[in-house]
Amino acid sequence: MHDIKASKKMGNDIMVSFEVDGKNLFEAFNFQDLIDMKINASDLLDRPMSYRIDQAAHKIVSKK
């Protein structure tokens, strides 16, 4: 799991950025993906650092 550093709305997706081994990586999630994971899209955009990403599973989880 990696800490999400930033997020941005890009069309119908939310793009999140995170760091792995010193490299900035990006992954996109559509709104249905976020609903299925019970992630509030507005909160992810407003407070991206409150979330972590499991890149292999293409999943976002709250740090809480």
mmJSON file of the N, C-alpha and C atoms, coordinates in Angstrom:
{"data_MODEL":{"atom_site":{
"group_PDB":["ATOM","ATOM","ATOM","ATOM","ATOM","ATOM","ATOM","ATOM","ATOM","ATOM","ATOM","ATOM","ATOM","ATOM","ATOM","ATOM","ATOM","ATOM","ATOM","ATOM","ATOM","ATOM","ATOM","ATOM","ATOM","ATOM","ATOM","ATOM","ATOM","ATOM","ATOM","ATOM","ATOM","ATOM","ATOM","ATOM","ATOM","ATOM","ATOM","ATOM","ATOM","ATOM","ATOM","ATOM","ATOM","ATOM","ATOM","ATOM","ATOM","ATOM","ATOM","ATOM","ATOM","ATOM","ATOM","ATOM","ATOM","ATOM","ATOM","ATOM","ATOM","ATOM","ATOM","ATOM","ATOM","ATOM","ATOM","ATOM","ATOM","ATOM","ATOM","ATOM","ATOM","ATOM","ATOM","ATOM","ATOM","ATOM","ATOM","ATOM","ATOM","ATOM","ATOM","ATOM","ATOM","ATOM","ATOM","ATOM","ATOM","ATOM","ATOM","ATOM","ATOM","ATOM","ATOM","ATOM","ATOM","ATOM","ATOM","ATOM","ATOM","ATOM","ATOM","ATOM","ATOM","ATOM","ATOM","ATOM","ATOM","ATOM","ATOM","ATOM","ATOM","ATOM","ATOM","ATOM","ATOM","ATOM","ATOM","ATOM","ATOM","ATOM","ATOM","ATOM","ATOM","ATOM","ATOM","ATOM","ATOM","ATOM","ATOM","ATOM","ATOM","ATOM","ATOM","ATOM","ATOM","ATOM","ATOM","ATOM","ATOM","ATOM","ATOM","ATOM","ATOM","ATOM","ATOM","ATOM","ATOM","ATOM","ATOM","ATOM","ATOM","ATOM","ATOM","ATOM","ATOM","ATOM","ATOM","ATOM","ATOM","ATOM","ATOM","ATOM","ATOM","ATOM","ATOM","ATOM","ATOM","ATOM","ATOM","ATOM","ATOM","ATOM","ATOM","ATOM","ATOM","ATOM","ATOM","ATOM","ATOM","ATOM","ATOM","ATOM","ATOM","ATOM","ATOM","ATOM","ATOM","ATOM","ATOM","ATOM"],
"id":[1,2,3,4,5,6,7,8,9,10,11,12,13,14,15,16,17,18,19,20,21,22,23,24,25,26,27,28,29,30,31,32,33,34,35,36,37,38,39,40,41,42,43,44,45,46,47,48,49,50,51,52,53,54,55,56,57,58,59,60,61,62,63,64,65,66,67,68,69,70,71,72,73,74,75,76,77,78,79,80,81,82,83,84,85,86,87,88,89,90,91,92,93,94,95,96,97,98,99,100,101,102,103,104,105,106,107,108,109,110,111,112,113,114,115,116,117,118,119,120,121,122,123,124,125,126,127,128,129,130,131,132,133,134,135,136,137,138,139,140,141,142,143,144,145,146,147,148,149,150,151,152,153,154,155,156,157,158,159,160,161,162,163,164,165,166,167,168,169,170,171,172,173,174,175,176,177,178,179,180,181,182,183,184,185,186,187,188,189,190,191,192],
"type_symbol":["N","C","C","N","C","C","N","C","C","N","C","C","N","C","C","N","C","C","N","C","C","N","C","C","N","C","C","N","C","C","N","C","C","N","C","C","N","C","C","N","C","C","N","C","C","N","C","C","N","C","C","N","C","C","N","C","C","N","C","C","N","C","C","N","C","C","N","C","C","N","C","C","N","C","C","N","C","C","N","C","C","N","C","C","N","C","C","N","C","C","N","C","C","N","C","C","N","C","C","N","C","C","N","C","C","N","C","C","N","C","C","N","C","C","N","C","C","N","C","C","N","C","C","N","C","C","N","C","C","N","C","C","N","C","C","N","C","C","N","C","C","N","C","C","N","C","C","N","C","C","N","C","C","N","C","C","N","C","C","N","C","C","N","C","C","N","C","C","N","C","C","N","C","C","N","C","C","N","C","C","N","C","C","N","C","C","N","C","C","N","C","C"],
"label_atom_id":["N","CA","C","N","CA","C","N","CA","C","N","CA","C","N","CA","C","N","CA","C","N","CA","C","N","CA","C","N","CA","C","N","CA","C","N","CA","C","N","CA","C","N","CA","C","N","CA","C","N","CA","C","N","CA","C","N","CA","C","N","CA","C","N","CA","C","N","CA","C","N","CA","C","N","CA","C","N","CA","C","N","CA","C","N","CA","C","N","CA","C","N","CA","C","N","CA","C","N","CA","C","N","CA","C","N","CA","C","N","CA","C","N","CA","C","N","CA","C","N","CA","C","N","CA","C","N","CA","C","N","CA","C","N","CA","C","N","CA","C","N","CA","C","N","CA","C","N","CA","C","N","CA","C","N","CA","C","N","CA","C","N","CA","C","N","CA","C","N","CA","C","N","CA","C","N","CA","C","N","CA","C","N","CA","C","N","CA","C","N","CA","C","N","CA","C","N","CA","C","N","CA","C","N","CA","C","N","CA","C","N","CA","C","N","CA","C","N","CA","C","N","CA","C"],
"label_alt_id":[null,null,null,null,null,null,null,null,null,null,null,null,null,null,null,null,null,null,null,null,null,null,null,null,null,null,null,null,null,null,null,null,null,null,null,null,null,null,null,null,null,null,null,null,null,null,null,null,null,null,null,null,null,null,null,null,null,null,null,null,null,null,null,null,null,null,null,null,null,null,null,null,null,null,null,null,null,null,null,null,null,null,null,null,null,null,null,null,null,null,null,null,null,null,null,null,null,null,null,null,null,null,null,null,null,null,null,null,null,null,null,null,null,null,null,null,null,null,null,null,null,null,null,null,null,null,null,null,null,null,null,null,null,null,null,null,null,null,null,null,null,null,null,null,null,null,null,null,null,null,null,null,null,null,null,null,null,null,null,null,null,null,null,null,null,null,null,null,null,null,null,null,null,null,null,null,null,null,null,null,null,null,null,null,null,null,null,null,null,null,null,null],
"label_comp_id":["MET","MET","MET","HIS","HIS","HIS","ASP","ASP","ASP","ILE","ILE","ILE","LYS","LYS","LYS","ALA","ALA","ALA","SER","SER","SER","LYS","LYS","LYS","LYS","LYS","LYS","MET","MET","MET","GLY","GLY","GLY","ASN","ASN","ASN","ASP","ASP","ASP","ILE","ILE","ILE","MET","MET","MET","VAL","VAL","VAL","SER","SER","SER","PHE","PHE","PHE","GLU","GLU","GLU","VAL","VAL","VAL","ASP","ASP","ASP","GLY","GLY","GLY","LYS","LYS","LYS","ASN","ASN","ASN","LEU","LEU","LEU","PHE","PHE","PHE","GLU","GLU","GLU","ALA","ALA","ALA","PHE","PHE","PHE","ASN","ASN","ASN","PHE","PHE","PHE","GLN","GLN","GLN","ASP","ASP","ASP","LEU","LEU","LEU","ILE","ILE","ILE","ASP","ASP","ASP","MET","MET","MET","LYS","LYS","LYS","ILE","ILE","ILE","ASN","ASN","ASN","ALA","ALA","ALA","SER","SER","SER","ASP","ASP","ASP","LEU","LEU","LEU","LEU","LEU","LEU","ASP","ASP","ASP","ARG","ARG","ARG","PRO","PRO","PRO","MET","MET","MET","SER","SER","SER","TYR","TYR","TYR","ARG","ARG","ARG","ILE","ILE","ILE","ASP","ASP","ASP","GLN","GLN","GLN","ALA","ALA","ALA","ALA","ALA","ALA","HIS","HIS","HIS","LYS","LYS","LYS","ILE","ILE","ILE","VAL","VAL","VAL","SER","SER","SER","LYS","LYS","LYS","LYS","LYS","LYS"],
"label_asym_id":["A","A","A","A","A","A","A","A","A","A","A","A","A","A","A","A","A","A","A","A","A","A","A","A","A","A","A","A","A","A","A","A","A","A","A","A","A","A","A","A","A","A","A","A","A","A","A","A","A","A","A","A","A","A","A","A","A","A","A","A","A","A","A","A","A","A","A","A","A","A","A","A","A","A","A","A","A","A","A","A","A","A","A","A","A","A","A","A","A","A","A","A","A","A","A","A","A","A","A","A","A","A","A","A","A","A","A","A","A","A","A","A","A","A","A","A","A","A","A","A","A","A","A","A","A","A","A","A","A","A","A","A","A","A","A","A","A","A","A","A","A","A","A","A","A","A","A","A","A","A","A","A","A","A","A","A","A","A","A","A","A","A","A","A","A","A","A","A","A","A","A","A","A","A","A","A","A","A","A","A","A","A","A","A","A","A","A","A","A","A","A","A"],
"label_entity_id":["1","1","1","1","1","1","1","1","1","1","1","1","1","1","1","1","1","1","1","1","1","1","1","1","1","1","1","1","1","1","1","1","1","1","1","1","1","1","1","1","1","1","1","1","1","1","1","1","1","1","1","1","1","1","1","1","1","1","1","1","1","1","1","1","1","1","1","1","1","1","1","1","1","1","1","1","1","1","1","1","1","1","1","1","1","1","1","1","1","1","1","1","1","1","1","1","1","1","1","1","1","1","1","1","1","1","1","1","1","1","1","1","1","1","1","1","1","1","1","1","1","1","1","1","1","1","1","1","1","1","1","1","1","1","1","1","1","1","1","1","1","1","1","1","1","1","1","1","1","1","1","1","1","1","1","1","1","1","1","1","1","1","1","1","1","1","1","1","1","1","1","1","1","1","1","1","1","1","1","1","1","1","1","1","1","1","1","1","1","1","1","1"],
"label_seq_id":[1,1,1,2,2,2,3,3,3,4,4,4,5,5,5,6,6,6,7,7,7,8,8,8,9,9,9,10,10,10,11,11,11,12,12,12,13,13,13,14,14,14,15,15,15,16,16,16,17,17,17,18,18,18,19,19,19,20,20,20,21,21,21,22,22,22,23,23,23,24,24,24,25,25,25,26,26,26,27,27,27,28,28,28,29,29,29,30,30,30,31,31,31,32,32,32,33,33,33,34,34,34,35,35,35,36,36,36,37,37,37,38,38,38,39,39,39,40,40,40,41,41,41,42,42,42,43,43,43,44,44,44,45,45,45,46,46,46,47,47,47,48,48,48,49,49,49,50,50,50,51,51,51,52,52,52,53,53,53,54,54,54,55,55,55,56,56,56,57,57,57,58,58,58,59,59,59,60,60,60,61,61,61,62,62,62,63,63,63,64,64,64],
"pdbx_PDB_ins_code":[null,null,null,null,null,null,null,null,null,null,null,null,null,null,null,null,null,null,null,null,null,null,null,null,null,null,null,null,null,null,null,null,null,null,null,null,null,null,null,null,null,null,null,null,null,null,null,null,null,null,null,null,null,null,null,null,null,null,null,null,null,null,null,null,null,null,null,null,null,null,null,null,null,null,null,null,null,null,null,null,null,null,null,null,null,null,null,null,null,null,null,null,null,null,null,null,null,null,null,null,null,null,null,null,null,null,null,null,null,null,null,null,null,null,null,null,null,null,null,null,null,null,null,null,null,null,null,null,null,null,null,null,null,null,null,null,null,null,null,null,null,null,null,null,null,null,null,null,null,null,null,null,null,null,null,null,null,null,null,null,null,null,null,null,null,null,null,null,null,null,null,null,null,null,null,null,null,null,null,null,null,null,null,null,null,null,null,null,null,null,null,null],
"Cartn_x":[0.851,0.0,0.896,0.457,1.214,0.304,0.869,0.113,-0.169,-1.396,-1.756,-1.28,-0.612,-0.049,-0.965,-1.691,-2.549,-3.62,-4.679,-5.741,-6.304,-6.827,-7.369,-8.442,-9.522,-10.587,-10.132,-10.23,-9.822,-10.949,-11.831,-12.968,-13.905,-14.104,-14.981,-14.214,-12.942,-12.093,-11.495,-10.996,-10.158,-8.775,-7.786,-6.4,-5.728,-5.103,-4.376,-2.891,-2.07,-0.625,-0.083,0.949,1.586,3.03,3.839,5.263,5.633,6.4,6.924,8.403,9.24,10.692,11.217,10.727,11.187,10.59,9.695,9.063,7.614,7.181,5.778,5.0,3.982,3.127,1.709,0.929,-0.445,-1.362,-2.585,-3.589,-4.958,-5.79,-7.114,-8.181,-9.191,-10.342,-11.595,-12.538,-13.788,-14.724,-15.79,-16.683,-17.34,-17.648,-18.25,-17.267,-15.975,-14.95,-14.974,-15.03,-15.002,-16.258,-17.412,-18.659,-18.57,-18.064,-17.94,-17.007,-15.983,-15.031,-15.501,-16.688,-17.236,-16.301,-15.723,-14.86,-15.642,-15.691,-16.369,-15.456,-15.887,-15.061,-14.704,-15.637,-15.355,-14.291,-14.381,-13.389,-12.02,-11.989,-10.719,-10.092,-10.904,-10.377,-9.926,-10.677,-10.359,-9.228,-9.175,-8.2,-7.498,-6.75,-6.139,-5.155,-4.523,-3.527,-4.156,-5.48,-6.186,-6.423,-5.867,-6.11,-4.805,-4.91,-3.792,-4.27,-3.331,-3.662,-2.934,-3.656,-3.071,-3.045,-1.888,-1.777,-2.065,-1.586,-1.781,-3.255,-4.03,-5.46,-6.325,-5.717,-6.466,-7.556,-7.09,-8.026,-7.516,-8.449,-8.141,-8.802,-8.093,-8.652,-8.362,-9.232,-9.041,-7.997,-7.218,-6.231,-6.861,-8.115,-8.787,-8.983],
"Cartn_y":[-1.181,0.0,1.244,2.224,3.47,4.642,5.655,6.863,7.642,8.103,8.957,10.369,10.976,12.314,13.409,13.12,14.129,13.429,14.174,13.652,14.794,14.43,15.441,14.807,15.545,15.069,15.237,14.154,14.16,13.518,14.315,13.783,13.013,11.739,10.897,10.088,10.386,9.652,10.592,9.987,10.711,10.078,10.903,10.461,10.694,9.664,9.801,9.606,10.298,10.133,9.619,8.797,8.197,7.886,7.625,7.414,5.975,5.368,4.023,4.042,3.718,3.686,4.977,6.103,7.4,7.875,7.08,7.47,7.856,8.948,9.339,8.518,7.822,7.024,7.557,7.237,7.716,6.55,6.618,5.6,6.269,5.875,6.472,5.528,6.126,5.394,6.09,5.313,5.936,5.995,6.74,6.968,5.677,4.759,3.492,2.67,2.691,2.014,2.553,3.874,4.503,4.158,4.164,3.798,2.36,1.461,0.055,-0.132,0.731,0.656,1.476,2.104,2.97,4.149,4.718,5.89,7.102,8.137,9.379,10.164,10.352,11.017,12.444,13.174,14.553,14.583,13.649,13.585,13.207,12.28,11.897,13.094,13.931,15.119,16.179,16.337,17.368,16.952,15.658,15.186,13.908,13.988,12.778,12.093,12.864,12.276,11.443,11.4,10.565,9.151,8.868,7.579,6.91,5.596,4.793,3.999,3.588,2.819,1.476,0.441,-0.874,-1.002,-0.728,-0.664,-2.018,-3.102,-4.431,-4.81,-4.425,-4.756,-3.666,-2.553,-1.382,-0.995,-0.707,-0.414,0.743,1.59,2.692,2.399,2.686,2.529,3.77,4.03,5.158,4.797,5.785,5.56,5.417,5.837,5.825,4.422],
"Cartn_z":[0.0,0.0,0.0,-0.739,-0.87,-0.534,0.102,0.418,-0.86,-0.999,-2.129,-1.82,-2.775,-2.588,-3.121,-4.21,-4.831,-5.66,-5.953,-6.81,-7.642,-8.817,-9.716,-10.581,-10.812,-11.694,-13.135,-13.891,-15.293,-16.102,-16.649,-17.396,-16.478,-16.765,-15.947,-14.915,-14.723,-13.785,-12.75,-11.701,-10.749,-10.834,-11.132,-11.245,-9.9,-9.365,-8.109,-8.382,-7.619,-7.746,-6.423,-6.551,-5.383,-5.743,-4.746,-4.961,-4.647,-5.562,-5.358,-5.72,-4.758,-4.978,-5.588,-5.106,-5.568,-6.889,-7.483,-8.743,-8.498,-9.124,-9.064,-10.082,-9.602,-10.469,-10.4,-11.414,-11.514,-11.828,-11.298,-11.609,-11.608,-12.553,-12.699,-12.157,-11.539,-11.027,-11.523,-12.068,-12.475,-11.267,-11.412,-10.278,-9.799,-10.71,-10.293,-9.462,-9.837,-9.024,-7.597,-7.476,-6.152,-5.357,-6.005,-5.321,-4.823,-5.652,-5.268,-4.074,-3.967,-2.844,-1.644,-1.776,-0.73,-0.399,-1.472,-1.354,-1.835,-1.015,-1.375,-2.319,-3.557,-4.571,-4.17,-3.601,-3.172,-2.086,-1.158,-0.081,-0.638,-1.582,-2.205,-2.91,-3.551,-4.218,-3.21,-2.121,-1.126,-0.183,0.164,1.16,0.683,-0.42,-0.977,-0.022,0.836,1.74,2.854,2.902,3.881,3.346,2.166,1.518,1.115,0.945,0.458,-0.751,-1.583,-2.781,-2.763,-3.14,-3.391,-4.905,-5.467,-6.924,-7.564,-6.989,-7.578,-7.642,-6.613,-6.552,-7.17,-7.597,-8.123,-7.121,-5.894,-4.801,-3.958,-3.517,-2.61,-1.265,-0.183,1.155,1.971,2.924,3.83,4.881,5.308,6.36,7.729,7.868,9.167,9.682],
"occupancy":[1.0,1.0,1.0,1.0,1.0,1.0,1.0,1.0,1.0,1.0,1.0,1.0,1.0,1.0,1.0,1.0,1.0,1.0,1.0,1.0,1.0,1.0,1.0,1.0,1.0,1.0,1.0,1.0,1.0,1.0,1.0,1.0,1.0,1.0,1.0,1.0,1.0,1.0,1.0,1.0,1.0,1.0,1.0,1.0,1.0,1.0,1.0,1.0,1.0,1.0,1.0,1.0,1.0,1.0,1.0,1.0,1.0,1.0,1.0,1.0,1.0,1.0,1.0,1.0,1.0,1.0,1.0,1.0,1.0,1.0,1.0,1.0,1.0,1.0,1.0,1.0,1.0,1.0,1.0,1.0,1.0,1.0,1.0,1.0,1.0,1.0,1.0,1.0,1.0,1.0,1.0,1.0,1.0,1.0,1.0,1.0,1.0,1.0,1.0,1.0,1.0,1.0,1.0,1.0,1.0,1.0,1.0,1.0,1.0,1.0,1.0,1.0,1.0,1.0,1.0,1.0,1.0,1.0,1.0,1.0,1.0,1.0,1.0,1.0,1.0,1.0,1.0,1.0,1.0,1.0,1.0,1.0,1.0,1.0,1.0,1.0,1.0,1.0,1.0,1.0,1.0,1.0,1.0,1.0,1.0,1.0,1.0,1.0,1.0,1.0,1.0,1.0,1.0,1.0,1.0,1.0,1.0,1.0,1.0,1.0,1.0,1.0,1.0,1.0,1.0,1.0,1.0,1.0,1.0,1.0,1.0,1.0,1.0,1.0,1.0,1.0,1.0,1.0,1.0,1.0,1.0,1.0,1.0,1.0,1.0,1.0,1.0,1.0,1.0,1.0,1.0,1.0],
"B_iso_or_equiv":[0.0,0.0,0.0,0.0,0.0,0.0,0.0,0.0,0.0,0.0,0.0,0.0,0.0,0.0,0.0,0.0,0.0,0.0,0.0,0.0,0.0,0.0,0.0,0.0,0.0,0.0,0.0,0.0,0.0,0.0,0.0,0.0,0.0,0.0,0.0,0.0,0.0,0.0,0.0,0.0,0.0,0.0,0.0,0.0,0.0,0.0,0.0,0.0,0.0,0.0,0.0,0.0,0.0,0.0,0.0,0.0,0.0,0.0,0.0,0.0,0.0,0.0,0.0,0.0,0.0,0.0,0.0,0.0,0.0,0.0,0.0,0.0,0.0,0.0,0.0,0.0,0.0,0.0,0.0,0.0,0.0,0.0,0.0,0.0,0.0,0.0,0.0,0.0,0.0,0.0,0.0,0.0,0.0,0.0,0.0,0.0,0.0,0.0,0.0,0.0,0.0,0.0,0.0,0.0,0.0,0.0,0.0,0.0,0.0,0.0,0.0,0.0,0.0,0.0,0.0,0.0,0.0,0.0,0.0,0.0,0.0,0.0,0.0,0.0,0.0,0.0,0.0,0.0,0.0,0.0,0.0,0.0,0.0,0.0,0.0,0.0,0.0,0.0,0.0,0.0,0.0,0.0,0.0,0.0,0.0,0.0,0.0,0.0,0.0,0.0,0.0,0.0,0.0,0.0,0.0,0.0,0.0,0.0,0.0,0.0,0.0,0.0,0.0,0.0,0.0,0.0,0.0,0.0,0.0,0.0,0.0,0.0,0.0,0.0,0.0,0.0,0.0,0.0,0.0,0.0,0.0,0.0,0.0,0.0,0.0,0.0,0.0,0.0,0.0,0.0,0.0,0.0],
"pdbx_formal_charge":[null,null,null,null,null,null,null,null,null,null,null,null,null,null,null,null,null,null,null,null,null,null,null,null,null,null,null,null,null,null,null,null,null,null,null,null,null,null,null,null,null,null,null,null,null,null,null,null,null,null,null,null,null,null,null,null,null,null,null,null,null,null,null,null,null,null,null,null,null,null,null,null,null,null,null,null,null,null,null,null,null,null,null,null,null,null,null,null,null,null,null,null,null,null,null,null,null,null,null,null,null,null,null,null,null,null,null,null,null,null,null,null,null,null,null,null,null,null,null,null,null,null,null,null,null,null,null,null,null,null,null,null,null,null,null,null,null,null,null,null,null,null,null,null,null,null,null,null,null,null,null,null,null,null,null,null,null,null,null,null,null,null,null,null,null,null,null,null,null,null,null,null,null,null,null,null,null,null,null,null,null,null,null,null,null,null,null,null,null,null,null,null],
"auth_seq_id":[1,1,1,2,2,2,3,3,3,4,4,4,5,5,5,6,6,6,7,7,7,8,8,8,9,9,9,10,10,10,11,11,11,12,12,12,13,13,13,14,14,14,15,15,15,16,16,16,17,17,17,18,18,18,19,19,19,20,20,20,21,21,21,22,22,22,23,23,23,24,24,24,25,25,25,26,26,26,27,27,27,28,28,28,29,29,29,30,30,30,31,31,31,32,32,32,33,33,33,34,34,34,35,35,35,36,36,36,37,37,37,38,38,38,39,39,39,40,40,40,41,41,41,42,42,42,43,43,43,44,44,44,45,45,45,46,46,46,47,47,47,48,48,48,49,49,49,50,50,50,51,51,51,52,52,52,53,53,53,54,54,54,55,55,55,56,56,56,57,57,57,58,58,58,59,59,59,60,60,60,61,61,61,62,62,62,63,63,63,64,64,64],
"auth_comp_id":["MET","MET","MET","HIS","HIS","HIS","ASP","ASP","ASP","ILE","ILE","ILE","LYS","LYS","LYS","ALA","ALA","ALA","SER","SER","SER","LYS","LYS","LYS","LYS","LYS","LYS","MET","MET","MET","GLY","GLY","GLY","ASN","ASN","ASN","ASP","ASP","ASP","ILE","ILE","ILE","MET","MET","MET","VAL","VAL","VAL","SER","SER","SER","PHE","PHE","PHE","GLU","GLU","GLU","VAL","VAL","VAL","ASP","ASP","ASP","GLY","GLY","GLY","LYS","LYS","LYS","ASN","ASN","ASN","LEU","LEU","LEU","PHE","PHE","PHE","GLU","GLU","GLU","ALA","ALA","ALA","PHE","PHE","PHE","ASN","ASN","ASN","PHE","PHE","PHE","GLN","GLN","GLN","ASP","ASP","ASP","LEU","LEU","LEU","ILE","ILE","ILE","ASP","ASP","ASP","MET","MET","MET","LYS","LYS","LYS","ILE","ILE","ILE","ASN","ASN","ASN","ALA","ALA","ALA","SER","SER","SER","ASP","ASP","ASP","LEU","LEU","LEU","LEU","LEU","LEU","ASP","ASP","ASP","ARG","ARG","ARG","PRO","PRO","PRO","MET","MET","MET","SER","SER","SER","TYR","TYR","TYR","ARG","ARG","ARG","ILE","ILE","ILE","ASP","ASP","ASP","GLN","GLN","GLN","ALA","ALA","ALA","ALA","ALA","ALA","HIS","HIS","HIS","LYS","LYS","LYS","ILE","ILE","ILE","VAL","VAL","VAL","SER","SER","SER","LYS","LYS","LYS","LYS","LYS","LYS"],
"auth_asym_id":["A","A","A","A","A","A","A","A","A","A","A","A","A","A","A","A","A","A","A","A","A","A","A","A","A","A","A","A","A","A","A","A","A","A","A","A","A","A","A","A","A","A","A","A","A","A","A","A","A","A","A","A","A","A","A","A","A","A","A","A","A","A","A","A","A","A","A","A","A","A","A","A","A","A","A","A","A","A","A","A","A","A","A","A","A","A","A","A","A","A","A","A","A","A","A","A","A","A","A","A","A","A","A","A","A","A","A","A","A","A","A","A","A","A","A","A","A","A","A","A","A","A","A","A","A","A","A","A","A","A","A","A","A","A","A","A","A","A","A","A","A","A","A","A","A","A","A","A","A","A","A","A","A","A","A","A","A","A","A","A","A","A","A","A","A","A","A","A","A","A","A","A","A","A","A","A","A","A","A","A","A","A","A","A","A","A","A","A","A","A","A","A"],
"auth_atom_id":["N","CA","C","N","CA","C","N","CA","C","N","CA","C","N","CA","C","N","CA","C","N","CA","C","N","CA","C","N","CA","C","N","CA","C","N","CA","C","N","CA","C","N","CA","C","N","CA","C","N","CA","C","N","CA","C","N","CA","C","N","CA","C","N","CA","C","N","CA","C","N","CA","C","N","CA","C","N","CA","C","N","CA","C","N","CA","C","N","CA","C","N","CA","C","N","CA","C","N","CA","C","N","CA","C","N","CA","C","N","CA","C","N","CA","C","N","CA","C","N","CA","C","N","CA","C","N","CA","C","N","CA","C","N","CA","C","N","CA","C","N","CA","C","N","CA","C","N","CA","C","N","CA","C","N","CA","C","N","CA","C","N","CA","C","N","CA","C","N","CA","C","N","CA","C","N","CA","C","N","CA","C","N","CA","C","N","CA","C","N","CA","C","N","CA","C","N","CA","C","N","CA","C","N","CA","C","N","CA","C","N","CA","C","N","CA","C","N","CA","C","N","CA","C"],
"pdbx_PDB_model_num":[1,1,1,1,1,1,1,1,1,1,1,1,1,1,1,1,1,1,1,1,1,1,1,1,1,1,1,1,1,1,1,1,1,1,1,1,1,1,1,1,1,1,1,1,1,1,1,1,1,1,1,1,1,1,1,1,1,1,1,1,1,1,1,1,1,1,1,1,1,1,1,1,1,1,1,1,1,1,1,1,1,1,1,1,1,1,1,1,1,1,1,1,1,1,1,1,1,1,1,1,1,1,1,1,1,1,1,1,1,1,1,1,1,1,1,1,1,1,1,1,1,1,1,1,1,1,1,1,1,1,1,1,1,1,1,1,1,1,1,1,1,1,1,1,1,1,1,1,1,1,1,1,1,1,1,1,1,1,1,1,1,1,1,1,1,1,1,1,1,1,1,1,1,1,1,1,1,1,1,1,1,1,1,1,1,1,1,1,1,1,1,1]
}}}
